């Protein structure tokens, strides 16, 4: 890759936005500019350079969907073959980086165990095949979204496939360590908190969406390890205009750090 100097850009850094030059050399960013000669210069006056985006909630793109496979509009069916998944994962890594996404997690819907086992199995194979390589956006693992939500707030998902909130339910999913993020609603009190503690102990970051918990239930879940709200207000999120138990999920998210 030729050394390239990006001039006059507004660089978004942890310390704030600064006007500066930066260099791309040997597949690395050199900042601040090392003033060494470059093969080419690009003037970015009036433009921003930002860190790569990490998409932590992503189901599919360009007719490929993680849980079901590649969609065929002509037949209105999904191809769930190994070849379809292999091509789909490769396509996502190559295409998403064009939009500034440098890393992403694929999300699962509420689905039968056999469907989850299949898509996670293909993900295991892909991550093993691509280990140690750098090509496009990095696929970091999976986001288990649909299995442990509130079935009354399932949105487009099938409530029949929402699982009981338990360690045993999670262990039945043959994900083999690919789940890095999980959605677990606090709605079921101690059962929810026990599952949150269990997943947190496995190094899984737990959030909550499709949720109708009270603020008090959110507080208990946060103590158990809950870290974030999933698509807050963009999707089924319970709320309350009453003060009982501190309000509902909207009040909880707005009142906790």
LUMFIBA-806294 format. One record per residue: x, y, z of N, C-alpha, C in turn; residue number from 1. Coordinates in steps of 0.2 Angstrom, whole numbers, plus 2048, in hexadecimal, padded with zeros to 3 digits. Atoms other than C-alpha are relative to their C-alpha. Example, Ala and Ser with C-alpha at 12.3 -4.5 7.8 and 13.67 -1.06 7.14 Angstrom:
% residues 2
- 804 / 7FA / 800 / 83E / 7EA / 827 / 804 / 806 / 800 / 1
- 7FC / 7FA / 7FF / 844 / 7FB / 824 / 7FC / 805 / 803 / 2
***
This chain:
% residues 257
- 804 / 7FA / 800 / 800 / 800 / 800 / 804 / 806 / 800 / 1
- 7FC / 7FA / 800 / 807 / 811 / 7FB / 7FF / 804 / 806 / 2
- 801 / 7FB / 7FB / 80B / 81D / 809 / 7FC / 806 / 7FE / 3
- 805 / 7FB / 802 / 7FD / 82A / 809 / 7FF / 805 / 806 / 4
- 801 / 7FA / 7FB / 7FC / 83B / 812 / 7F9 / 803 / 7FF / 5
- 807 / 7FD / 800 / 7EA / 841 / 817 / 801 / 807 / 803 / 6
- 7FE / 7F9 / 7FE / 7EC / 854 / 818 / 7F9 / 804 / 802 / 7
- 805 / 7FB / 7FE / 7E1 / 861 / 821 / 7F9 / 7FD / 802 / 8
- 807 / 804 / 7FE / 7D4 / 854 / 828 / 7FF / 803 / 807 / 9
- 802 / 7FF / 7F9 / 7CA / 857 / 838 / 800 / 7F9 / 803 / 10
- 7FF / 806 / 7FD / 7D0 / 848 / 842 / 7FC / 7FF / 806 / 11
- 803 / 801 / 7FA / 7C4 / 841 / 84F / 804 / 7FB / 804 / 12
- 7FB / 803 / 7FC / 7CF / 83B / 85D / 7FD / 7FF / 807 / 13
- 802 / 800 / 7F9 / 7CC / 836 / 870 / 800 / 806 / 803 / 14
- 7FF / 7FA / 7FD / 7D2 / 847 / 874 / 7FB / 806 / 7FD / 15
- 804 / 7FB / 804 / 7C6 / 850 / 868 / 801 / 800 / 7F9 / 16
- 7FF / 7FF / 808 / 7C5 / 856 / 856 / 806 / 805 / 7FF / 17
- 7FA / 7FB / 801 / 7D6 / 85D / 850 / 801 / 800 / 7F9 / 18
- 7FF / 7FF / 807 / 7DB / 864 / 83F / 808 / 7FE / 7FF / 19
- 7F9 / 802 / 800 / 7EB / 85A / 83A / 800 / 7FC / 7FA / 20
- 7FF / 805 / 805 / 7F3 / 84F / 82D / 801 / 7F9 / 803 / 21
- 7FE / 807 / 7FE / 7F5 / 83C / 82E / 802 / 7FC / 7FB / 22
- 7FD / 804 / 805 / 7FE / 82F / 825 / 7FE / 7F9 / 800 / 23
- 802 / 808 / 801 / 7F9 / 81D / 81F / 807 / 7FD / 7FD / 24
- 7FA / 803 / 802 / 809 / 813 / 81E / 800 / 7F9 / 803 / 25
- 7FF / 807 / 7FE / 80C / 800 / 81E / 7FA / 7FD / 804 / 26
- 807 / 802 / 7FD / 7F9 / 7FD / 822 / 7FF / 803 / 807 / 27
- 801 / 7FD / 7FA / 7FA / 808 / 831 / 7FF / 808 / 800 / 28
- 801 / 7F9 / 800 / 7F5 / 819 / 836 / 806 / 803 / 804 / 29
- 7FB / 7FD / 7FD / 803 / 825 / 83B / 7FE / 807 / 802 / 30
- 803 / 7FA / 7FE / 7FD / 833 / 846 / 804 / 802 / 807 / 31
- 800 / 7FB / 805 / 804 / 840 / 849 / 804 / 7FE / 7F9 / 32
- 7FC / 801 / 806 / 80B / 841 / 837 / 807 / 800 / 801 / 33
- 7F9 / 801 / 7FF / 81D / 83B / 837 / 804 / 804 / 7FB / 34
- 7FD / 7FB / 804 / 821 / 848 / 829 / 805 / 7FC / 7FB / 35
- 7FC / 804 / 805 / 82A / 83A / 81F / 7FC / 801 / 7F9 / 36
- 803 / 7FF / 807 / 827 / 83A / 80C / 7FB / 7FB / 7FF / 37
- 806 / 805 / 802 / 817 / 832 / 805 / 7FF / 7FF / 7F9 / 38
- 801 / 801 / 807 / 812 / 82B / 7F5 / 7FB / 804 / 7FD / 39
- 805 / 7FC / 802 / 803 / 835 / 7F4 / 7FD / 804 / 805 / 40
- 803 / 7FC / 7FB / 7F9 / 843 / 7FD / 7F9 / 801 / 7FE / 41
- 807 / 7FF / 801 / 7E6 / 845 / 7FE / 7FE / 806 / 805 / 42
- 802 / 7FA / 7FC / 7DF / 856 / 804 / 7F9 / 7FE / 802 / 43
- 807 / 801 / 7FD / 7D0 / 853 / 810 / 7FD / 806 / 803 / 44
- 803 / 7FA / 7FD / 7CC / 865 / 814 / 7F9 / 7FF / 800 / 45
- 807 / 800 / 800 / 7BB / 866 / 81A / 7FD / 7F9 / 802 / 46
- 803 / 807 / 7FF / 7B9 / 853 / 81E / 803 / 7FE / 807 / 47
- 7FF / 803 / 7F9 / 7BA / 849 / 82E / 803 / 7F9 / 7FF / 48
- 7FD / 807 / 800 / 7C5 / 839 / 831 / 7FE / 7FE / 807 / 49
- 802 / 802 / 7F9 / 7BD / 82F / 83F / 802 / 7F8 / 801 / 50
- 7FE / 807 / 7FF / 7C2 / 81E / 847 / 7FA / 7FB / 7FD / 51
- 804 / 804 / 803 / 7BA / 80F / 83F / 7FA / 7FE / 805 / 52
- 806 / 801 / 7FD / 7A8 / 80B / 844 / 800 / 7F8 / 802 / 53
- 802 / 807 / 7FE / 7A4 / 7FB / 84E / 7F9 / 7FF / 801 / 54
- 807 / 801 / 800 / 793 / 7F5 / 84A / 7FE / 7FA / 804 / 55
- 801 / 805 / 7FB / 78D / 7EB / 859 / 7F9 / 7FD / 800 / 56
- 807 / 802 / 801 / 77B / 7E8 / 853 / 7FE / 800 / 7F8 / 57
- 801 / 801 / 808 / 77A / 7E1 / 841 / 7FE / 7F9 / 7FE / 58
- 803 / 806 / 801 / 770 / 7D4 / 83A / 801 / 7FE / 7F8 / 59
- 7FE / 802 / 807 / 774 / 7D4 / 827 / 800 / 806 / 7FB / 60
- 7FF / 7FA / 805 / 777 / 7DE / 817 / 800 / 7FC / 7F9 / 61
- 7FF / 803 / 807 / 775 / 7DB / 804 / 7FD / 7F9 / 7FF / 62
- 803 / 806 / 800 / 769 / 7CD / 806 / 803 / 7FA / 804 / 63
- 7FE / 805 / 7FC / 773 / 7C3 / 812 / 7FF / 802 / 807 / 64
- 803 / 7FF / 7F9 / 76C / 7C1 / 824 / 803 / 7FA / 804 / 65
- 7FC / 805 / 7FC / 776 / 7B8 / 832 / 7FC / 7FA / 802 / 66
- 804 / 806 / 7FD / 768 / 7AD / 83A / 7FE / 7FC / 7FA / 67
- 803 / 804 / 805 / 760 / 7A7 / 829 / 804 / 7FF / 7FA / 68
- 7FC / 801 / 806 / 76D / 7A9 / 81B / 7FF / 805 / 7FB / 69
- 801 / 7FB / 806 / 76C / 7B1 / 80A / 7F9 / 7FF / 7FD / 70
- 807 / 7FF / 803 / 75B / 7B7 / 804 / 800 / 800 / 7F9 / 71
- 801 / 800 / 808 / 755 / 7B3 / 7F2 / 7F9 / 804 / 7FF / 72
- 806 / 7FD / 802 / 748 / 7C0 / 7ED / 7FB / 7FD / 7FB / 73
- 804 / 803 / 805 / 742 / 7B6 / 7DF / 7FC / 7FA / 803 / 74
- 804 / 806 / 7FD / 73D / 7A7 / 7E9 / 7FE / 802 / 807 / 75
- 802 / 7FE / 7F9 / 73B / 7B1 / 7FA / 802 / 7FA / 805 / 76
- 7FE / 805 / 7FB / 745 / 7A3 / 803 / 808 / 802 / 802 / 77
- 7F9 / 7FF / 7FE / 756 / 7A3 / 80C / 804 / 7FA / 7FF / 78
- 7FB / 805 / 801 / 765 / 799 / 807 / 805 / 7FF / 807 / 79
- 7FC / 801 / 7F9 / 76D / 792 / 818 / 806 / 7FB / 7FF / 80
- 7FA / 805 / 802 / 77B / 788 / 80F / 806 / 803 / 803 / 81
- 7F9 / 7FE / 7FE / 78D / 789 / 815 / 803 / 805 / 7FB / 82
- 7FE / 7FC / 805 / 791 / 791 / 804 / 7FD / 807 / 801 / 83
- 804 / 7F9 / 7FF / 784 / 79F / 807 / 803 / 804 / 806 / 84
- 7FD / 7FC / 7FA / 78B / 7A3 / 818 / 807 / 802 / 7FF / 85
- 7F9 / 7FF / 801 / 79D / 7A2 / 813 / 800 / 807 / 7FB / 86
- 801 / 7FB / 805 / 799 / 7AE / 804 / 7FE / 807 / 804 / 87
- 803 / 7FA / 7FC / 78F / 7B9 / 810 / 804 / 803 / 805 / 88
- 7FB / 7FD / 7FC / 79C / 7BB / 81D / 805 / 804 / 7FD / 89
- 7FB / 7FD / 804 / 7A9 / 7BF / 810 / 7FE / 807 / 7FD / 90
- 802 / 7FA / 803 / 79E / 7CC / 808 / 7FF / 805 / 805 / 91
- 800 / 7FB / 7FB / 79A / 7D5 / 818 / 806 / 803 / 802 / 92
- 7F9 / 7FD / 7FE / 7AC / 7D7 / 81D / 803 / 804 / 7FB / 93
- 7FD / 7FC / 805 / 7B0 / 7DE / 80C / 7FC / 806 / 7FF / 94
- 804 / 7FB / 802 / 7A1 / 7E9 / 80A / 7FF / 805 / 806 / 95
- 802 / 7FB / 7FA / 79E / 7F1 / 81C / 806 / 805 / 801 / 96
- 7FB / 7FB / 7FF / 7AF / 7F9 / 81C / 800 / 806 / 7FB / 97
- 801 / 7FA / 804 / 7AA / 804 / 80E / 7FC / 805 / 803 / 98
- 804 / 7FB / 7FC / 79E / 80C / 81A / 803 / 802 / 807 / 99
- 7FC / 7FE / 7FA / 7AB / 80F / 827 / 800 / 7FB / 806 / 100
- 801 / 805 / 7FB / 7A7 / 7FF / 831 / 806 / 7FC / 800 / 101
- 7FA / 804 / 800 / 7B7 / 7F7 / 836 / 800 / 7F9 / 805 / 102
- 801 / 806 / 7FC / 7B0 / 7EA / 842 / 7F8 / 7FF / 801 / 103
- 807 / 801 / 7FF / 79F / 7E2 / 845 / 7FE / 7F9 / 803 / 104
- 802 / 806 / 7FD / 795 / 7D5 / 84E / 7F9 / 7FE / 7FC / 105
- 806 / 802 / 803 / 787 / 7CB / 845 / 7FB / 7FE / 805 / 106
- 806 / 801 / 7FB / 776 / 7CA / 84E / 7FC / 7FA / 7FE / 107
- 804 / 806 / 801 / 76B / 7BB / 850 / 7F8 / 802 / 802 / 108
- 807 / 800 / 7FF / 758 / 7BB / 850 / 7FD / 7FB / 805 / 109
- 803 / 806 / 7FC / 74C / 7B1 / 85C / 7FF / 7FB / 7FB / 110
- 800 / 806 / 805 / 74E / 7A0 / 853 / 800 / 7FA / 804 / 111
- 7FF / 807 / 7FD / 74D / 78D / 856 / 807 / 7FF / 802 / 112
- 7F9 / 802 / 7FE / 75C / 785 / 85E / 804 / 7FE / 7FA / 113
- 7FD / 803 / 805 / 760 / 77C / 84E / 802 / 806 / 7FB / 114
- 7FE / 7FA / 804 / 760 / 78D / 844 / 806 / 803 / 803 / 115
- 7FB / 7FD / 7FD / 76B / 795 / 851 / 807 / 7FC / 800 / 116
- 7FA / 804 / 801 / 777 / 786 / 851 / 803 / 801 / 7F9 / 117
- 7FD / 800 / 807 / 779 / 787 / 83E / 803 / 806 / 7FF / 118
- 7FC / 7FA / 802 / 77D / 799 / 83D / 806 / 802 / 804 / 119
- 7FA / 800 / 7FB / 789 / 799 / 84C / 805 / 7FC / 7FD / 120
- 7FB / 805 / 802 / 791 / 78A / 845 / 804 / 803 / 7FA / 121
- 7FD / 7FD / 806 / 794 / 793 / 834 / 805 / 806 / 802 / 122
- 7FC / 7FA / 7FE / 79B / 7A2 / 83E / 806 / 7FD / 803 / 123
- 7FA / 803 / 7FD / 7A7 / 797 / 848 / 805 / 7FE / 7FA / 124
- 7FB / 802 / 806 / 7AE / 790 / 837 / 803 / 806 / 7FD / 125
- 7FE / 7FA / 803 / 7AF / 7A1 / 830 / 806 / 803 / 804 / 126
- 7FB / 7FD / 7FB / 7B9 / 7A8 / 83F / 806 / 7FC / 800 / 127
- 7FA / 805 / 800 / 7C5 / 799 / 83F / 803 / 801 / 7F9 / 128
- 7FD / 800 / 806 / 7C7 / 79B / 82C / 804 / 807 / 7FF / 129
- 7FD / 7F9 / 801 / 7CB / 7AE / 82D / 805 / 802 / 805 / 130
- 7FC / 7FE / 7FA / 7D5 / 7AE / 83D / 807 / 802 / 7FD / 131
- 7F9 / 7FE / 802 / 7E5 / 7B8 / 83B / 800 / 804 / 7F9 / 132
- 800 / 7FC / 806 / 7E0 / 7C0 / 82B / 7FD / 807 / 801 / 133
- 803 / 7FA / 800 / 7DC / 7D2 / 828 / 7FD / 802 / 7F9 / 134
- 803 / 7FF / 806 / 7CF / 7D5 / 81A / 7FA / 803 / 801 / 135
- 806 / 7FD / 7FF / 7C2 / 7E2 / 81B / 7FE / 801 / 808 / 136
- 803 / 7FF / 7F9 / 7B7 / 7E5 / 82B / 801 / 7F9 / 804 / 137
- 7FF / 806 / 7FC / 7BB / 7D9 / 839 / 7F9 / 7FD / 803 / 138
- 806 / 803 / 7FD / 7AD / 7CD / 83E / 802 / 7FD / 807 / 139
- 7FE / 802 / 7F9 / 7AF / 7CC / 851 / 7FC / 7FB / 804 / 140
- 804 / 805 / 7FC / 7A2 / 7C0 / 856 / 7F8 / 801 / 7FF / 141
- 807 / 800 / 800 / 78F / 7BF / 859 / 7FD / 804 / 805 / 142
- 805 / 7FD / 7FB / 781 / 7C9 / 862 / 7FA / 7FC / 800 / 143
- 806 / 805 / 7FF / 774 / 7BD / 869 / 7FA / 805 / 802 / 144
- 805 / 7FB / 7FE / 765 / 7C9 / 868 / 7FA / 7FD / 802 / 145
- 807 / 801 / 800 / 755 / 7C0 / 866 / 7FE / 7FA / 805 / 146
- 802 / 806 / 7FC / 756 / 7B1 / 872 / 7FE / 802 / 807 / 147
- 802 / 7FE / 7F9 / 754 / 7BA / 883 / 7FD / 807 / 801 / 148
- 804 / 7FA / 800 / 748 / 7C8 / 880 / 7F9 / 7FF / 803 / 149
- 807 / 800 / 7FE / 736 / 7CC / 886 / 7FC / 7FE / 7FA / 150
- 804 / 802 / 806 / 72B / 7C3 / 87A / 7FA / 805 / 7FE / 151
- 805 / 7FB / 801 / 71E / 7D0 / 87C / 802 / 806 / 7FC / 152
- 7FD / 7FA / 804 / 72A / 7DD / 874 / 805 / 7FD / 7FB / 153
- 7FB / 804 / 805 / 732 / 7D1 / 867 / 801 / 804 / 7FA / 154
- 7FF / 7FD / 806 / 730 / 7DD / 859 / 7FE / 7FC / 7FA / 155
- 801 / 804 / 806 / 732 / 7D4 / 848 / 802 / 7F9 / 802 / 156
- 7FE / 807 / 7FF / 738 / 7C4 / 851 / 7FA / 7FC / 802 / 157
- 805 / 805 / 7FF / 72E / 7B4 / 854 / 800 / 7FF / 808 / 158
- 800 / 801 / 7F9 / 729 / 7B4 / 867 / 801 / 7F8 / 802 / 159
- 800 / 807 / 7FE / 728 / 7A1 / 866 / 807 / 7FD / 801 / 160
- 7F9 / 802 / 800 / 73B / 7A0 / 865 / 804 / 803 / 805 / 161
- 7FD / 7FC / 7FA / 73F / 7AB / 874 / 801 / 7FA / 805 / 162
- 7FE / 806 / 7FB / 748 / 79F / 881 / 7FF / 802 / 807 / 163
- 800 / 7FE / 7F8 / 746 / 79E / 894 / 806 / 803 / 802 / 164
- 7FA / 7FC / 7FE / 752 / 7A9 / 89C / 804 / 7FB / 805 / 165
- 7FC / 804 / 7FC / 75E / 79C / 8A3 / 807 / 7FE / 7FD / 166
- 7F9 / 802 / 802 / 770 / 796 / 8A2 / 7FF / 7FA / 7FC / 167
- 801 / 806 / 804 / 769 / 785 / 89B / 7FE / 802 / 7F9 / 168
- 802 / 7FE / 806 / 761 / 78E / 88D / 806 / 802 / 7FC / 169
- 7FA / 7FE / 804 / 771 / 797 / 888 / 805 / 7FB / 7FE / 170
- 7FB / 805 / 802 / 77C / 788 / 889 / 7FD / 7FB / 7FB / 171
- 803 / 804 / 805 / 770 / 77F / 87D / 802 / 803 / 7F9 / 172
- 7FE / 7FD / 807 / 776 / 78B / 86F / 807 / 7FF / 7FF / 173
- 7FA / 802 / 802 / 785 / 784 / 867 / 804 / 806 / 7FD / 174
- 7FD / 7FA / 802 / 78E / 795 / 865 / 808 / 7FF / 800 / 175
- 7F8 / 802 / 7FF / 7A0 / 78E / 86A / 804 / 807 / 801 / 176
- 7FD / 7FA / 7FE / 7A5 / 79F / 871 / 800 / 806 / 7FB / 177
- 800 / 7FA / 805 / 7A0 / 7AA / 862 / 7FB / 805 / 802 / 178
- 804 / 7FB / 7FD / 793 / 7B3 / 86C / 804 / 805 / 804 / 179
- 7FC / 7FB / 7FC / 79B / 7C3 / 872 / 7FC / 806 / 803 / 180
- 805 / 7FB / 7FE / 78B / 7CE / 875 / 7FA / 7FC / 801 / 181
- 807 / 804 / 7FF / 77A / 7C8 / 87C / 7FB / 805 / 802 / 182
- 806 / 7FC / 7FD / 769 / 7D0 / 87F / 7FD / 7FC / 805 / 183
- 803 / 803 / 7FB / 762 / 7CB / 88F / 7FB / 805 / 804 / 184
- 804 / 7FA / 7FD / 753 / 7D5 / 896 / 7FF / 7FE / 807 / 185
- 800 / 801 / 7F8 / 752 / 7D8 / 8A9 / 7F9 / 7FE / 802 / 186
- 807 / 801 / 7FF / 73F / 7D4 / 8A8 / 7FE / 7FB / 805 / 187
- 801 / 806 / 7FD / 740 / 7C4 / 8B1 / 803 / 7FF / 807 / 188
- 7FD / 800 / 7FA / 748 / 7C9 / 8C1 / 806 / 7FC / 801 / 189
- 7FA / 804 / 7FE / 754 / 7BC / 8C9 / 802 / 7FC / 7FA / 190
- 7FF / 804 / 805 / 753 / 7B1 / 8BA / 805 / 804 / 7FB / 191
- 7FC / 7FC / 804 / 759 / 7BF / 8AF / 807 / 802 / 802 / 192
- 7F9 / 7FE / 7FD / 767 / 7C5 / 8BB / 805 / 7FA / 800 / 193
- 7FC / 806 / 800 / 76D / 7B3 / 8BC / 803 / 7FF / 7FA / 194
- 7FD / 801 / 806 / 76F / 7B1 / 8AA / 805 / 806 / 7FE / 195
- 7FC / 7FA / 802 / 777 / 7C3 / 8A8 / 807 / 7FE / 804 / 196
- 7FA / 802 / 7FC / 784 / 7BD / 8B6 / 804 / 7FB / 7FC / 197
- 7FD / 806 / 804 / 787 / 7AD / 8AC / 804 / 802 / 7FA / 198
- 7FD / 7FE / 806 / 78A / 7B5 / 89C / 806 / 805 / 801 / 199
- 7FA / 7FB / 7FF / 795 / 7C3 / 8A3 / 806 / 7FC / 802 / 200
- 7FA / 804 / 7FE / 7A0 / 7B6 / 8AB / 803 / 7FC / 7FA / 201
- 7FD / 803 / 806 / 7A3 / 7AF / 89A / 803 / 805 / 7FB / 202
- 7FD / 7FA / 804 / 7A9 / 7C0 / 894 / 7FB / 803 / 7FB / 203
- 805 / 7FD / 805 / 799 / 7C4 / 88A / 7FD / 806 / 803 / 204
- 803 / 7F9 / 7FE / 793 / 7D6 / 88B / 7F9 / 800 / 7FF / 205
- 807 / 801 / 800 / 781 / 7D6 / 88F / 7FC / 807 / 800 / 206
- 804 / 7FB / 800 / 774 / 7E3 / 88A / 7F9 / 7FE / 800 / 207
- 807 / 801 / 800 / 761 / 7E5 / 88A / 7FC / 804 / 7FC / 208
- 805 / 7FD / 804 / 754 / 7E9 / 87D / 7FA / 7FB / 7FF / 209
- 806 / 804 / 801 / 743 / 7E3 / 878 / 7FE / 7FE / 808 / 210
- 801 / 801 / 7F9 / 740 / 7E6 / 88B / 7FB / 804 / 803 / 211
- 805 / 7FD / 7FC / 733 / 7EB / 897 / 801 / 800 / 807 / 212
- 7FE / 800 / 7F8 / 73C / 7EB / 8A8 / 7FE / 806 / 803 / 213
- 801 / 7FA / 7FC / 739 / 7F7 / 8B6 / 807 / 803 / 801 / 214
- 7F9 / 7FD / 7FE / 747 / 803 / 8BB / 803 / 7FC / 805 / 215
- 7FD / 804 / 7FB / 749 / 7F8 / 8CA / 803 / 7FA / 7FE / 216
- 7FD / 806 / 803 / 74C / 7E9 / 8C0 / 806 / 801 / 7FC / 217
- 7FA / 7FE / 803 / 758 / 7F2 / 8B5 / 806 / 801 / 805 / 218
- 7FB / 7FF / 7FB / 762 / 7F7 / 8C5 / 803 / 7F9 / 802 / 219
- 7FE / 806 / 7FE / 763 / 7E5 / 8CA / 804 / 7FC / 7FA / 220
- 7FC / 803 / 805 / 769 / 7DF / 8B9 / 806 / 804 / 7FF / 221
- 7FA / 7FC / 801 / 776 / 7ED / 8B8 / 805 / 7FD / 805 / 222
- 7FC / 803 / 7FB / 77D / 7E6 / 8C8 / 802 / 7F9 / 7FE / 223
- 7FE / 806 / 803 / 77D / 7D5 / 8C0 / 805 / 800 / 7FA / 224
- 7FB / 800 / 805 / 788 / 7DB / 8B2 / 7FD / 803 / 7F9 / 225
- 802 / 7FD / 806 / 77C / 7E3 / 8A5 / 803 / 807 / 7FE / 226
- 7FC / 7FB / 802 / 785 / 7F0 / 89B / 7FD / 806 / 7FC / 227
- 802 / 7FB / 805 / 77B / 7F9 / 88E / 7F9 / 7FE / 7FE / 228
- 806 / 800 / 803 / 76A / 7FC / 886 / 800 / 7FE / 7F9 / 229
- 800 / 802 / 808 / 766 / 7F4 / 875 / 7FB / 804 / 7FD / 230
- 804 / 7FB / 804 / 75F / 800 / 868 / 7FA / 803 / 804 / 231
- 804 / 7FC / 7FB / 758 / 80B / 876 / 7FB / 804 / 7FC / 232
- 805 / 7FD / 803 / 747 / 812 / 870 / 7FF / 7FF / 7F8 / 233
- 801 / 802 / 807 / 74A / 80B / 85E / 7FE / 7F9 / 800 / 234
- 802 / 806 / 7FF / 740 / 7FC / 860 / 7FB / 7FF / 806 / 235
- 804 / 801 / 7FB / 735 / 7F4 / 86D / 803 / 801 / 807 / 236
- 7FD / 7FF / 7F9 / 73A / 7FC / 87E / 7FA / 802 / 804 / 237
- 805 / 7FE / 7FB / 72E / 7FD / 88D / 801 / 806 / 803 / 238
- 7FF / 7F9 / 7FC / 72B / 80D / 896 / 7FA / 800 / 805 / 239
- 805 / 7FF / 7FB / 720 / 813 / 8A4 / 800 / 807 / 802 / 240
- 800 / 7F9 / 7FD / 719 / 824 / 8A9 / 7FE / 800 / 807 / 241
- 801 / 800 / 7F8 / 716 / 81E / 8BB / 807 / 7FF / 803 / 242
- 7FA / 801 / 7FD / 723 / 81E / 8C8 / 801 / 7FA / 804 / 243
- 7FF / 806 / 7FC / 720 / 80D / 8CF / 807 / 7FC / 7FE / 244
- 7F9 / 804 / 801 / 731 / 803 / 8D0 / 805 / 804 / 7FC / 245
- 7FB / 7FB / 803 / 73A / 813 / 8CA / 7FE / 801 / 7F8 / 246
- 801 / 7FF / 807 / 731 / 813 / 8B9 / 801 / 7F9 / 7FC / 247
- 7FF / 805 / 804 / 734 / 808 / 8AA / 807 / 800 / 7FD / 248
- 7FA / 800 / 803 / 742 / 804 / 89E / 803 / 806 / 7FD / 249
- 7FE / 7FA / 802 / 743 / 815 / 896 / 803 / 804 / 806 / 250
- 7FE / 7FC / 7FA / 744 / 81D / 8A7 / 807 / 7FD / 803 / 251
- 7F9 / 804 / 7FE / 752 / 810 / 8AC / 806 / 802 / 7FC / 252
- 7FA / 7FF / 804 / 75D / 813 / 89D / 802 / 808 / 801 / 253
- 7FE / 7F9 / 7FF / 75C / 826 / 89F / 802 / 802 / 807 / 254
- 7FE / 7FE / 7FA / 760 / 826 / 8B1 / 806 / 7FC / 802 / 255
- 7F9 / 803 / 7FF / 76F / 81A / 8B1 / 805 / 802 / 7FC / 256
- 7FA / 7FF / 804 / 780 / 81D / 8AB / 801 / 7FA / 7FB / 257
***
